[in-house]
Amino acid sequence: MHEQRTYSSFIHGSFISAPSQRADETRRQVLAPADGSILAEVYDADVTVVDQAVQAACDASAAWAGRSRTERSDVLFSLADALAAESERLARIEARDTGRPVVETREDVAATVDQFRYVASAVRVHQDELVQHTPDSYSMIEREPYGVAGLIVPWNFPFLIAGWKLAPALAAGNTCVIKPAELAPLSILELARIADSVLPPGVLNVITGDGRTGAALCTHPRVDILSFTGSPETGRRVAAAAAERTVPCLLELGGKSANILFPDAPMEKALVTAPMSILFASGQMCNAGSRLLVHEDVYESVLEELVQRFRSIRPGDPLDETTRLGPLISDEQWRRVESYVAEGQNSGARLLCGGRRLTGGAFDRGYYVEPTLFADVDPDSVIAQEEIFGPVLCVIPFRDEAHAVDIANNSVYGLAGGVWTRDWARGVRVARQIRTGTVWVNEYNLVPSGSPFGGYRQSGFGREVHMHALSEFSQTKNIFVSLSDKPVDWYALEQ
C-alpha cells in the first residue's frame, strides 16, 4: 500500500508548509482509481501561492538563462540519472495514482529519462546562425529563452508529459511553474523532490490544485509562455488567456485517430497492435486508435479475431505484473464512457463485446470497464466523431483507398493515425493524405525521443519530444552587426 502523505506546492526548492496556506484553501484527497483508497492529501494553491511560485521562477530566471548550453545540458543529464535511480518507485506511484498497469508506467518513466537525456544532447547542437549580408555586415541569429514557462499537465500520462515539457523548457533556459492535474499529481510532486538535488532553487516549481489554479497560472502577468495538454475545451481557454496577454502557447489536445487496415497488412502484428492502440491506458489517451477502418474484404475475419483478443484482456490491480487493463481514472470518467456506450447502441452500431462496468470483489471499489468493441459504426455517428476517452473501439468498413482517406479525414481532430499495408508506396501515399500530425505505418503509438509529436486542427499546435521543442520554448533574436565605418546616406539614396 502506498504510504499516505500530505503535499503542498513545491516552491523555491521546498514544499511550502501547510500552516502558510490560506485558511480558505482546499485540502483534497487523491484517490486510487483501482480501489478508492486515499493515496495522499494535497493542498490547492490559491492565487497567492501561484504568485509565490511565479516569483520564485522569475528570481531564478536570469541565473539559469545565463548558464551555457553545455552547463544546462550537464544538469539535465544529472537529473535524468537521478530519476533513473528512483525509476521503480516512480513507476509504482504513477500506477497507483493513475490506475494504469505498472508494466505501462515503467515504460513511461524509462521514456521520460530518455527524453531528458535526448534533450540534454540536442541542446548542445541547437546552433545559432551567422548570416553574411554584405562583405561587412552580418546577422547574428540567436535563440533566447522566453523566461517563465507555465506548464499544465493532464492526469492520464502525468510523468511522461511533464518530461516532454520540462526537458526542452529547461534546456532552452526557461524556469518553470508546472501544474499537475488534481486527480493525479503525485509523480510530478515526487519528480520535483528528486530534482531539488540537481536544479537550483526556483528553476522548477509545482503548484497543486484544480482548474482555478491553472487559470491563475495562465493569466499571471509574469508568465511568458504557456504549454497545455488536455481537453480541447480547456485548451481554448488557455489559448484565449495567452492571446489576452499576447504570449505564445503550445497546445496538445484531443484526438479521434483512424487506424486503417488494408487486406495486405501484416495481419499478425496488426491484430496485436490494434487492440493495444485503444486499450493501452484504458483508452484514456488522446492519440488512441479509437477508429479502426477495415477493408471490406477482410472485415468479418478481423472482427472475429478482435472479439477473441478483447475478451482475453486481463483487467486487475495496476500493481499486479499480469494486469493489462487498469481502471478508468474516476467515477465521472466511467459515467462518461457509459453514456457513449449507450449512444453507440442507440445509433445502430453492433456491440460485439464489453460495454459493462466490472463488478465483484476488488472491482466493486474501482472504476473498471470491460474492453468494448463496436462494429458497423456510422462514420458520422457520435461515437465515431467524439472523443470517448475509454476502452471503446469503433470498427468501420471501407471500400478502397480513397474511401478510407475520406473517413479518416472526417474529423475535427488531427493528432495521429495509422496505416497497415505491405505496399510501402500505398502506405506513404495514404499517410501523406491523412491530415494529422503523426501517422504510423505498420505500427501504432510509438513516440520515441526524436519523433515530433503534436496535432493539426482541434488537436492543437506545437511539437514535443523532438528537438523542435527547443525552438518552441525559445525565441529568435537578430543582432545585426556592421563592420563598416561609412554611414549610409539615406537621403542620397532617395535622390
FIMARMAR-400504 format. One line per field, with one value per residue (C-alpha): residue in one letter; x, y negated, z negated; residue number from 1. Coordinates in steps of 0.2 Angstrom, whole numbers. Example, Ala and Ser with C-alpha at 12.3 -4.5 7.8 and 13.67 -1.06 7.14 Angstrom:
REM FIMARMAR-400504
resn	[A|S]
px	[62|68]
py	[22|5]
pz	[-39|-36]
resi	[1|2]
This chain:
REM FIMARMAR-400504
resn	[M|H|E|Q|R|T|Y|S|S|F|I|H|G|S|F|I|S|A|P|S|Q|R|A|D|E|T|R|R|Q|V|L|A|P|A|D|G|S|I|L|A|E|V|Y|D|A|D|V|T|V|V|D|Q|A|V|Q|A|A|C|D|A|S|A|A|W|A|G|R|S|R|T|E|R|S|D|V|L|F|S|L|A|D|A|L|A|A|E|S|E|R|L|A|R|I|E|A|R|D|T|G|R|P|V|V|E|T|R|E|D|V|A|A|T|V|D|Q|F|R|Y|V|A|S|A|V|R|V|H|Q|D|E|L|V|Q|H|T|P|D|S|Y|S|M|I|E|R|E|P|Y|G|V|A|G|L|I|V|P|W|N|F|P|F|L|I|A|G|W|K|L|A|P|A|L|A|A|G|N|T|C|V|I|K|P|A|E|L|A|P|L|S|I|L|E|L|A|R|I|A|D|S|V|L|P|P|G|V|L|N|V|I|T|G|D|G|R|T|G|A|A|L|C|T|H|P|R|V|D|I|L|S|F|T|G|S|P|E|T|G|R|R|V|A|A|A|A|A|E|R|T|V|P|C|L|L|E|L|G|G|K|S|A|N|I|L|F|P|D|A|P|M|E|K|A|L|V|T|A|P|M|S|I|L|F|A|S|G|Q|M|C|N|A|G|S|R|L|L|V|H|E|D|V|Y|E|S|V|L|E|E|L|V|Q|R|F|R|S|I|R|P|G|D|P|L|D|E|T|T|R|L|G|P|L|I|S|D|E|Q|W|R|R|V|E|S|Y|V|A|E|G|Q|N|S|G|A|R|L|L|C|G|G|R|R|L|T|G|G|A|F|D|R|G|Y|Y|V|E|P|T|L|F|A|D|V|D|P|D|S|V|I|A|Q|E|E|I|F|G|P|V|L|C|V|I|P|F|R|D|E|A|H|A|V|D|I|A|N|N|S|V|Y|G|L|A|G|G|V|W|T|R|D|W|A|R|G|V|R|V|A|R|Q|I|R|T|G|T|V|W|V|N|E|Y|N|L|V|P|S|G|S|P|F|G|G|Y|R|Q|S|G|F|G|R|E|V|H|M|H|A|L|S|E|F|S|Q|T|K|N|I|F|V|S|L|S|D|K|P|V|D|W|Y|A|L|E|Q]
px	[0|6|11|-2|6|1|8|8|15|34|42|60|67|55|37|28|22|4|2|7|-8|-23|-37|-49|-39|-44|-36|-41|-39|-31|-39|-33|-44|-42|-50|-54|-41|-34|-16|-12|-20|-14|-17|-24|-14|-24|-18|-6|3|3|11|24|29|30|40|52|54|57|70|79|77|92|105|98|96|114|121|129|120|133|131|112|115|125|112|99|110|111|93|90|102|93|76|83|89|71|63|54|47|41|33|23|17|11|2|-7|-11|-17|-24|-13|-4|14|20|15|21|38|39|34|47|60|54|55|73|77|68|79|95|89|86|102|111|101|103|122|119|105|116|114|116|128|121|133|123|137|156|155|138|131|116|119|103|102|89|84|73|56|58|45|36|19|16|-1|-1|-16|-20|-18|1|7|25|29|20|29|45|40|38|51|66|65|59|73|86|81|85|67|62|46|30|21|3|-2|-20|-28|-33|-15|-2|9|23|26|27|40|49|51|58|71|75|79|95|100|92|95|80|66|70|57|41|25|8|-6|-25|-39|-44|-44|-26|-22|-32|-22|-6|-12|-17|-2|6|24|22|30|25|11|11|-5|-10|-28|-46|-50|-62|-49|-36|-47|-47|-29|-26|-38|-28|-12|-20|-26|-8|0|11|14|6|8|-7|-9|-27|-39|-40|-51|-37|-40|-31|-33|-31|-29|-31|-12|-7|5|-10|-2|6|-9|-21|-10|-7|-24|-32|-17|-19|-36|-34|-17|-20|-38|-41|-38|-25|-28|-19|-29|-33|-51|-57|-52|-55|-55|-56|-72|-63|-56|-69|-78|-62|-54|-69|-69|-51|-54|-68|-56|-42|-54|-61|-44|-38|-35|-41|-35|-24|-12|2|-1|13|0|-13|-15|-31|-32|-47|-53|-47|-63|-82|-85|-75|-84|-101|-94|-89|-106|-115|-106|-109|-127|-126|-117|-131|-144|-136|-137|-119|-116|-110|-99|-92|-90|-98|-102|-94|-84|-91|-87|-73|-60|-69|-83|-71|-63|-69|-66|-75|-74|-65|-78|-80|-92|-94|-103|-101|-108|-93|-104|-111|-107|-96|-86|-84|-82|-68|-74|-58|-61|-58|-70|-66|-76|-74|-79|-78|-71|-71|-55|-40|-50|-64|-53|-44|-61|-67|-50|-51|-69|-65|-62|-46|-29|-17|-12|-17|-11|-9|-7|-1|14|13|26|21|2|7|17|4|-11|-1|3|-16|-21|-22|-14|2|8|5|12|14|13|15|5|8|27|34|52|63|67|50|40|23|8|-8|-17|-34|-43|-29|-18|-2|16|28|35|48|58|72|60|53|69|64|46|52|64|63|73|84|93|109|114|132|141|160|160|163|155|137|123|116|98|93|106|99|82|88]
py	[0|-17|-27|-41|-59|-77|-88|-106|-116|-115|-132|-138|-121|-115|-111|-126|-121|-118|-132|-145|-140|-152|-147|-146|-134|-117|-101|-87|-69|-60|-43|-27|-23|-4|-4|-21|-21|-38|-40|-57|-74|-89|-107|-118|-133|-150|-165|-170|-153|-154|-171|-165|-151|-163|-175|-161|-156|-175|-176|-161|-166|-176|-165|-149|-158|-164|-147|-140|-127|-114|-118|-116|-100|-93|-97|-88|-73|-73|-75|-60|-49|-54|-50|-33|-29|-31|-23|-9|-19|-32|-19|-12|-29|-33|-16|-19|-37|-35|-17|-12|5|4|13|-3|-16|-8|-12|-29|-33|-25|-36|-51|-48|-45|-62|-71|-63|-66|-85|-86|-80|-90|-107|-105|-105|-118|-130|-149|-156|-169|-176|-187|-201|-211|-209|-220|-216|-201|-195|-185|-175|-168|-159|-165|-158|-167|-167|-159|-144|-139|-121|-112|-93|-80|-65|-51|-52|-65|-60|-57|-73|-83|-77|-81|-99|-101|-94|-107|-121|-119|-116|-132|-142|-144|-142|-133|-133|-116|-112|-93|-88|-87|-69|-63|-75|-63|-58|-76|-81|-67|-72|-90|-82|-72|-87|-98|-89|-94|-110|-127|-133|-141|-134|-121|-124|-114|-121|-110|-112|-111|-122|-138|-136|-133|-148|-159|-152|-156|-174|-178|-194|-187|-170|-172|-156|-143|-124|-114|-96|-92|-94|-105|-115|-119|-122|-135|-144|-143|-150|-164|-168|-168|-179|-192|-194|-191|-177|-161|-145|-127|-115|-97|-92|-78|-66|-53|-44|-32|-16|-10|9|14|33|35|29|39|46|55|38|28|38|37|19|13|18|11|-6|-8|2|-5|-17|-10|-21|-37|-44|-57|-48|-32|-22|-24|-21|-5|-6|11|16|25|40|44|36|51|61|46|44|62|60|44|51|65|53|41|55|61|45|46|32|30|22|10|16|34|38|48|34|27|16|4|-6|-22|-37|-41|-38|-53|-46|-29|-38|-47|-31|-23|-37|-34|-15|-19|-31|-18|-5|-18|-23|-6|0|18|21|36|37|27|11|15|9|24|29|42|42|29|22|15|2|-3|-11|4|6|21|19|13|17|9|14|7|-11|-25|-37|-52|-45|-52|-38|-40|-58|-62|-58|-44|-43|-25|-7|-8|-3|-9|3|-5|4|-4|0|-7|-19|-35|-29|-26|-43|-52|-43|-46|-65|-66|-73|-89|-82|-79|-71|-54|-39|-23|-14|5|12|22|10|-4|-16|-15|-16|-33|-39|-37|-44|-60|-62|-60|-77|-73|-77|-59|-44|-27|-14|4|-2|-12|-23|-23|-40|-38|-53|-62|-59|-75|-74|-86|-89|-98|-107|-105|-93|-109|-116|-115|-100|-90|-76|-81|-94|-106|-108|-118|-130|-131|-136|-149|-165|-172|-187|-195|-205|-215|-219|-232|-232|-247|-265|-273|-279|-276|-292|-288|-305|-302|-285|-293|-305]
pz	[0|5|-11|-13|-13|-14|0|4|18|21|22|22|18|5|1|-7|-25|-27|-40|-27|-16|-17|-28|-13|-3|1|-5|7|6|20|23|31|46|43|25|20|6|1|8|1|-4|7|3|18|22|22|32|18|19|38|37|25|37|52|42|37|56|60|47|54|72|75|67|76|93|91|90|105|115|110|92|93|103|89|76|87|88|69|67|79|69|53|60|66|49|42|58|50|35|48|59|44|38|56|57|41|45|62|61|76|75|68|84|93|81|80|99|96|83|94|109|98|93|111|115|103|110|128|125|115|130|143|134|137|156|156|165|168|185|193|210|220|230|237|235|220|212|203|194|178|176|158|148|131|118|115|96|85|93|87|90|87|87|88|77|90|93|80|78|96|102|88|95|113|107|94|103|118|107|95|109|118|102|95|77|75|65|68|63|62|64|47|50|52|45|35|48|53|34|32|48|40|24|34|45|29|28|45|50|42|31|41|58|56|46|44|40|35|37|50|64|54|50|69|73|61|69|87|83|72|80|77|86|103|112|109|113|111|113|111|117|132|122|109|122|130|113|112|129|125|109|119|133|120|114|131|125|135|131|136|136|137|136|141|155|164|173|188|189|207|211|229|234|237|220|209|200|185|180|184|174|159|161|165|148|139|148|139|123|118|103|104|119|109|122|135|149|146|162|157|175|184|203|210|229|233|240|223|212|204|201|192|181|176|171|162|151|145|141|132|122|117|110|91|80|62|49|58|47|52|66|76|77|94|91|77|71|78|68|59|57|68|82|80|82|97|105|100|109|125|125|123|138|148|145|149|165|173|171|166|149|151|133|117|113|94|78|70|53|40|27|29|45|34|27|43|59|71|88|100|116|128|147|159|177|192|185|195|198|195|178|161|156|172|170|152|141|128|118|113|120|134|151|166|181|198|215|231|249|256|253|257|246|231|233|233|217|209|213|207|190|182|174|182|169|176|187|193|210|211|228|236|251|245|259|253|235|238|251|239|224|234|237|219|210|194|185|184|195|191|205|199|181|168|153|153|149|146|142|158|165|166|158|160|169|183|182|165|159|156|162|157|156|142|140|155|154|162|145|141|154|147|130|136|146|161|159|173|169|185|185|197|198|209|203|218|215|226|233|234|241|255|259|262|275]
resi	[1|2|3|4|5|6|7|8|9|10|11|12|13|14|15|16|17|18|19|20|21|22|23|24|25|26|27|28|29|30|31|32|33|34|35|36|37|38|39|40|41|42|43|44|45|46|47|48|49|50|51|52|53|54|55|56|57|58|59|60|61|62|63|64|65|66|67|68|69|70|71|72|73|74|75|76|77|78|79|80|81|82|83|84|85|86|87|88|89|90|91|92|93|94|95|96|97|98|99|100|101|102|103|104|105|106|107|108|109|110|111|112|113|114|115|116|117|118|119|120|121|122|123|124|125|126|127|128|129|130|131|132|133|134|135|136|137|138|139|140|141|142|143|144|145|146|147|148|149|150|151|152|153|154|155|156|157|158|159|160|161|162|163|164|165|166|167|168|169|170|171|172|173|174|175|176|177|178|179|180|181|182|183|184|185|186|187|188|189|190|191|192|193|194|195|196|197|198|199|200|201|202|203|204|205|206|207|208|209|210|211|212|213|214|215|216|217|218|219|220|221|222|223|224|225|226|227|228|229|230|231|232|233|234|235|236|237|238|239|240|241|242|243|244|245|246|247|248|249|250|251|252|253|254|255|256|257|258|259|260|261|262|263|264|265|266|267|268|269|270|271|272|273|274|275|276|277|278|279|280|281|282|283|284|285|286|287|288|289|290|291|292|293|294|295|296|297|298|299|300|301|302|303|304|305|306|307|308|309|310|311|312|313|314|315|316|317|318|319|320|321|322|323|324|325|326|327|328|329|330|331|332|333|334|335|336|337|338|339|340|341|342|343|344|345|346|347|348|349|350|351|352|353|354|355|356|357|358|359|360|361|362|363|364|365|366|367|368|369|370|371|372|373|374|375|376|377|378|379|380|381|382|383|384|385|386|387|388|389|390|391|392|393|394|395|396|397|398|399|400|401|402|403|404|405|406|407|408|409|410|411|412|413|414|415|416|417|418|419|420|421|422|423|424|425|426|427|428|429|430|431|432|433|434|435|436|437|438|439|440|441|442|443|444|445|446|447|448|449|450|451|452|453|454|455|456|457|458|459|460|461|462|463|464|465|466|467|468|469|470|471|472|473|474|475|476|477|478|479|480|481|482|483|484|485|486|487|488|489|490|491|492|493|494|495]
